[in-house]
Amino acid sequence: MTDPALLPPGLLVSAPASGTGKTTVMLGLLRALAEDGLSVQPFKSGPDYIDPAFHLAAAGRASFNLDTWAMDGGLLGAIAGQSAGADICLGEGSMGLYDGVATQGQTGFGSSAETARRMGWPVVLVVDAGGQAQSAAATAMGFAAYQPDLPFAGVILNRVASPRHERLIRLGMERAGLPVLGVLPRRGDLALPERHLGLIQAVEHPDLEAAIAGYAAFLREHVDLPAIRAAALGGARPEAGRLPAPPAQRIAIARDAAFSFTYPHLLEGWRAAGAEILPFSPLADEAPDPQADLVWLPGGYPELYAGQLAAAAKFRAGLCRHAETRPVHGECGGYMALGAALIDKEGRRHEMAGLLGLVTSYEKRKFHLGYRRARLVAEMPGHAPGAALRGHEFHYSTILEQPDAPLAEVADADGNAVPETGSRRGHVSGTFFHLIAAEEAA
């Protein structure tokens, strides 16, 4: 019988750096274990809103983010509690295993290692063996020794060129005392398609089911699945707080290829509290439900669909009617769509909803990436002036005009002010950061 004081046994799939193939390994493991009859609970460490949709497709179970910089202990516990009934948990790390920010946040610095330690999950390190042999063991050994209290399950070697290459790397790993849980031959067809914000969205993949099935077959052939299962451990169940409360009772939320970036724990919290989620598609020229209390435009890729959005007359008219009497909020791409205009990469100007004066340009690209802490100076749906919010910003668009009043005082993870303050006009508000959690009032 499962001990109710423990989480289901789990592992964290991580790597020394980005680009090692850990996402394809994660998807293959999720599907292979599910094919073996296990209920597999996926998680993503860090502020990523693309990978959880891939996890859901692979495991058939909703994936949730765990973020030690943005989330307090109660929220982490509530999200960990979504694993109830699962046989095994698999978490996917972000960036390198120990990568985080310099200034501590709610419960940590945002590293994948912190997530693994807090959940009690041993680490499976995916090592890109290209261009090295025994030296790969020195890298892996350094990661295992860097924080000796962090349990290591072993390594999966990726992009191994030949049997001789494998033998040399295994010799190094034996000397380092690290179990080899799998050896993946080099295959160029295993990469997921990408664009400027990373992977394409799961809904856009031309044949996602076939791709995931292929990853699972590949992993099943080259990874020791029984050893993977045996290495999983269940940590103590964290004391759970509450998932985020809904900002309204009936929430019309844009959901299509242009607007899809919403953290799963937010939607789960809204639904669990009894809110009604009313999806609509701006790209299909659908207006938000006229009975909605709030319209929420998530982030996404409006810069790729600016012409379609500009031509979506029913969507824009319905949005404007709603904003006359009730709140509308946009995040990142949704914020851009609420503005006066969006300039695409070719320099063409597209008229947006015009509910805010914001004008953004994807032609004049500038990289914006990092955690954000915002202190609201005005009301935002679900949050009063003075509330402190934590989120994450990731986009390439440049603000050309922002004539409206600021929504918040915004700083990066180290407390340095950033100019993207969000803005507000009447019932309409928007931010460039994606909301993760509100800080509990002292």
N, C-alpha and C positions, 0 to 999 in steps of 0.2 A: 504494500500500500504506500502511496506517495506521502511523504512527510509534509504537512501543510505549512511547516515553518521554513521549508526550503523552496527555492525556485526549481523548476525542472532543470536537469543537467544541461549545460550549455558550453559553447566554445566561441571564441572571437577569432574571425578570419582577418588577419592584418598582414602588413608588409613593411619592408624598410622604407618604401617611398611610393608615391603614386605611379601608375603606369606599369605595375608588375603583373597584372592579370588577376587581381584578387576578386574583381566583380564577376568575371566569368567563372572562377573557381566557386565563389559563393552561390551563384545561380545553379551551377551543376550539382553542388552538394545539396542544396535545398530540394531540387527536383529528385535526385537519386534517393535521398532519404524518404521523401514523400512516396516515391514509387515502392519503397520497401514497407510501406504501411504505417509509417510514423506520422504523427501530427507534429509538424515542425513550425516553431514560432520564430519568424525573422525579426531582426532589429538592425538599425543603422546607427552607428556611433557618429555623432556630429551633425552639423546643420546641412543635410543633403535632402532635397525634395524630389530627386529623380529616381535614385536607387530603390526607395520603398515600393514604387509601382512595379519595378522589375521583380522584387522579392515576392510581392503578392502573386504575380503571374507564375512564378516558379513554385511557390509553396502552397498556393491556394489559401493562404491565411494572411491577413493584413499585417504589414510591417510597420514598426514605430521607431522614431528617433529617440536616442538617449544622449543627452548633452549636458556635461557637467559644468560648462561655463554658463549656460543660459537657464538651467533648471535647478530648482532647489530639491532637497532630499525627498520631500513629500511627493512632488510631481514625478521624480525618477521612480519612486516606489509605485505610484499609481500606474505608470507606463509599464514597469516590469510586471505588474499584476495582470497585464493583458496576456501573459503566457499561461494563465490558468487553463488546465486541461491539455496542454501540449506535452509531448513525450520528450522533446529536446528543443533547445534554443540555439540559434545560430546568429551571431552578431557580425556585421561587416564593419571593419574599421574605415576611417577616412585618412587620407594622406599617409604619412608614416606612423608607425605604432606610437611613438612618443611625442609626435608633433602636437603642439597646442599654442596658446598665447602666453604672453609674458606676465600678465596680471591676472590673479585669481578671480574667478567669477562666483556664481552662486555656490557651487560645491567643488570646483576645481578649475583646471586650466583648459579643459576641452579636449584632452587627448584620448585616443582609443585605449591606451593602457589604463587610464583612470576608469573607463567604462568596464573593462575586463575585471579590474580589481574589485570594483563596487558590486558587480554581479556575481563574482566568484568564478568567472570563466577562464579556463586555460587558453593560451594563445596558440593558434595555428599560423605560423609565419610563412607567407607565400614569397619565395625567393626567386627572383629573375636570375637564372644561371647563365644567361647569355654573356659571352665575353670573359668568363672566368671558370675556374674549376675548383680546386681545393680552397681558393680564396673565398668562395661563397660561404664556407664553414666559419671563417673568421668573422664575416659579417653577421651571420646568424648567432654565433657564440656571443658576440658583443651585445646583440639585442637581448639575448637571454640573461646576460650577466648585468646589464645596465641597471635593472631594478630587481634584485635577487628575490624579493617577496612576490613577484608576479609569476604565477605558474605558467610554464611552457609545455604545450602538448607535443610539439615537434614542428617539422617543416614540410612544406610541399614545394618541390623544385619545379619551376616552370621554365619552358623554352629550352629544354635539354636537347642538344644537337645529335647525339649518337650514343650507342651503348658504351663506348670508351669514355665519353664525356660524363655519362652517368656514374660509371665506376669510379672515376677520379673524385667526383663530388661526394659520393657516398663514403669514400675513404676519409675525406676531410670531416664529414659529419660524424662518422664513428669516432674519430679522434676528439671531436668537440663534445661528444656524448649527447648528441641531439638525434632523436628518432626521425627517420625519414618516413613520412606518412603517404607520400605519393611522388611520382616522377612523371611530369607531363612533357611529352615530346613537343618540339617546336612545330606550331601549325598557324599559318597566317590567316586562316578562315575563322578563327575563334574570337577575333576582336569585334566588339560591339560598335555600331556606327556612332560617330561623334559630330558635334558642332561647337559653336563658340562658347557655350556654357557647360560643355562636357558631353555626356552621352545624350543622344536623342531621347525623347520621351518614349516610354513603353508603348503608348497608344499609336506612335508613329512608326514603330518598327515594321518593316514590310512583311516579316513572317516570324513573329516573336516565338510562337509555340514551337515551331520547328527548330529555331535556334536554341531554345532552352533544352528541348529534348536531345539535341546534339551535344550540348555541354554535359548533360547528365550521362549520356552514353560514354563520352570521352572520359569523364571523371570515374565512372564505374570501372572502366578498363584499366585506368592507370593510378587509382588511389585506393588505399586500404580502408574501405568503408567500415568494416568491423573495428579497426584500430581507432578510427575517428570517433565512432560511437563510444568506445570504451574510455577514451580520453576525456569525454565531457564530464563536467562536475556541476553540481547544484549548490549555489551559494545561499546564504541566509536571506530569506525574503525581506526586502527593505520595508520599513514602516511606510505605508502608503498614505499620501494625502489625496487630493482630488484632481481630476482632470480639469482643464480650463472650462469655465462656465460659458454658456452661449451669450453672444452680445444682443440677441433678440430671439423671439419665439419662432418666427417664420423667416428664414434666411434664404433669399434667392442668390445662388452662387454660380458664377460663370464657370463652365467646365467644357473645354474643347482643346484643340491643339494649340490655341493661342493663350489659353488661361487654364493652367492645371497645377500650379505650384502652391499647394497648401499642405502644411504639416499634418500627417494623419492623426496625431493625438488631439489636435484642435477639433477636427471634425468628429472624432469619437467622443470627445467630451461634450460637444454640443448635442449630439444625438442622445448620449446617455442621460443628459439632463432634460430630455423631452423636446428639444428644438426640432422643428421641421425643416429639413434641407431641401431646397427647391432648385435643382440644376436647370440651367438653360445655356444655349450656345449662341454667343454673339456671331461666330463665323457662319452659322446657319440663319442669321438675321432673326433670331428669336429675342423677344422682349422679356425682361424679368417678369415673374408672376405678379400681377397687379395687386394681389392680396399680401404680398411680402411686407414684413416690417422693416427689412434691411436688405440692400443689395451689396454683395461682396464680390469684388473683382480680384481674383488672385493674380500672382505673377505668371509669367510664361514667355511667349515669343510674339508679342504684338508687332514687333519690328519686321517680322517675316510675313505678316498678314495685314500690313497697314492699309493696302488698297481695298481688301475685302471689308475691313472694319469701317473704313471711311464710307463705303457704299452700303453698309448695313443700316438702312433707314429705320426699319422697325425697331431694331435694337437701340439705336440712339434716341429715337423718340420715346420709347418706353422708359429708358434710363432717365431722360430729362423729366418726364412726367413724375416719376417716383421721387426725384430729387427736389421737387417743389415742396413736398410735405414730409418726406421721410429720409433717413440717412442712407448715404452711399459711401462705401469705402473701397479704395484700391490699394494694392500692394505691388510695388515694382512695375511689372508690365501692366497691371490693372491701373496703377497710378498714371502711367503714361497715356493709357486709353481714355482717362477722364480729362486729360488736358486739352489745350486748344489745338495742338498739332504735333505730329510725329514726322521727322525727316528720316527717310530710309537710307540704306547704304549707298544708293545711287544719287542721293541729294534731292530726291523728290519729296515735296511737302504733301502730307495727307492730313486732312481735317479730322480731328477726333471729336469726342463728345462735347467739348467746350464747357464742361462744368467747372473746370479749373483753368487758370491762365497758363498752365505749364506747357512749355514747348521743349521737346527733347529731340536729340539728333543721334541717330545710329551711324551717320556718315562721319561725324567727328567723334570717333570712338575713344573712350577712356575707360580703363579697367578699374572697377570698384569692387572690392572684396573684403569681407571681414565681419566680425561680430559688431553689433551696435547696441548701445544702451540709450534709451530715450526717456526723457522726462517731459510728459505732456504739458503744454501750456494752454491747451484747449481740449474740449471733450472729443473723444473718439469712440465709435461704437463699442460698448462694453467697458469703457474705461473713462474715469473722471479726470479733470485737470489735476496735475500733480502726480499722477500714477507713473511709476517707473516700469518700463517695458524692456524686454531683452529680445533681440532678434538678430538677423543676419542679412547682409547686403551682398549681392553678386550680380553685376550687370556691366555692360559696356557702353551704355548710353550717356550722353552729355546733356546737361541742362543748359538750354539757351536762354529761356525766360522762365521766371518763377515769381509772378507779381503778387500772389496771394499771401495772406498772413501765414507765418510758420505754424506747424502743428505741434512741434516739440523741439526741445534742445537735445541734440543727438551727439553722442561721442562714440569713439571706437573702444576696443577692449581695454586699452590702456588709459582711457579717460580723455583722450585728445578730441577736441571738437571737430565734427565733420560738417561740411556745408549743406548736405542733403537733409534738411530739417523736416521734410514733408510740408504739406500746405493744406489750407482749409478755406472753404467759401460756402456760407450758408449751411446746408445739410451735408455737404460733400467734404470728404477728407481723403488724404492719400499719403503714403510713405514709400520710400525706396527700400526700406528694410522689410523683410518677412518676419512677422511676429512669431516668436516661439513661446514666450511665457511672460507673465507679469510677475513682478516681485511682490511678495506678501508685505502688506503694510506693517510697520513696526508697532 
